[in-house]
Amino acid sequence: MSKGIDKIFLSIIFILLIMGLFILSSASLGLIARNKIPAANLILKQFFIAFLGVAVMLIFSKINYKIWQKYSVWIFLLSLFLTVLVFLPFFGFYHGGARRWINIGPVFFQPSEFLKFGFILYLSSWLSAKQINVGSFYIGFLPFLVMIGAVASLLIMQPDIGTLGIIAISSGILFFAGGGKASQIGIIIIIGILLIFTLYFVSPYFSDRISVFLNPSVDTQGIGYQLRQSLIAVGSGKIFGKGFGMSTQKFNFLPEPTSDSIFSVFSEEFGFLGSVILVILYLFFLLRGFYISKHIPDNFGRFLTAGFVIIITIQAFINISALLGIIPLTGVPLVFISQGGSSLIMTLAEMGIVLNVSRYI
């Protein structure tokens, strides 16, 4: 029987979304000062995207989540197809050393955002269908490796190692929760380590990021520039921050202050205390999502809810950790906060599905 949506979970989503719009308005001043954009364009565009995303979320919250299971395989295949399009000259858009975007007229779309949605949707359906056979090598583990391998091959070629890491970690957690064995997770970790070593030696793009991670002071005017400027921004925020709009690093220093580096702007303006509050909000988001997942009676709803909240939280913590130098830089946005239409709309679509699941607990 359908009930009302989970208002606590919805409140957390709106708090994160509103925080994102405010800090983005401040961070965009950095791009405005560099004469890259007219003042109103970016801010109004993001407000429009947020409005559109909320509309999508509310529509999806009214669609029975069980319908998605029926079409999960086709949605996953469509997401793979769209990801392949980035390699075609007519569709693919090359920027910053990577092919991650589809360019169709005035529209830029990052298909990896839809790939995350499609993969979690299909994996949840697959896990709920396999049930007790998930731990089997041939019925469970091997097909799971094939799924991960298909996704990994496309993301490595872009390259988009950050998104690959997010999908691999999130799906590994979901696979284990669905009945995978600890030994199988160990094999996945070993494969991941071997992949990292291989990429380090064959991919200059990846090896540069590892080099900066191991030695943050290396080439601070080149490959180490973003991390150094990020650490300066975070450190200068101290405990309470400089105040809203008062970041100086966003002017001519931080690369991508409205997207990849927006946490650094946030930390400079709101300090250590503000950063801790933001992290706690993401943890509340995760825990409330787990509450919904725990109380839904069917496996598909349980895996789907857990998968969406896990992948969003993992991405947020990967972004924050990278800008603090805890892990290599990844180039993934901070969910709910960073500029980006593809990321925000797909995230809010996922939240709409979770809200629909919450109607049935």
Secondary structure, 3 states (H helix, E strand, C coil): CCCCCCHHHHHHHHHHHHHHHHHHHHHHHHHHHCCCCCHHHHHHHHHHHHHHHHHHHHHHCCCCCHHHHHCHHHHHHHHHHHHHHHHCCCCEEEECCEEEEEEECCEEECHHHHHHHHHHHHHHHHHHHHHHHCCCHHHHHHHHHHHHHHHHHHHHHCCCHHHHHHHHHHHHHHHHHCCCCHHHHHHHHHHHHHHHHHHHHHCHHHHHHHHHHHCCCCCCCCCCHHHHHHHHHHHHHCCCCCCCCCCCCCCCCCCCCCCCCHHHHHHHHHHHHHHHHHHHHHHHHHHHHHHHHHHCCCHHHHHHHHHHHHHHHHHHHHHHHHHCCCCCCCCCCCCCCCCCHHHHHHHHHHHHHHHHHHCCC
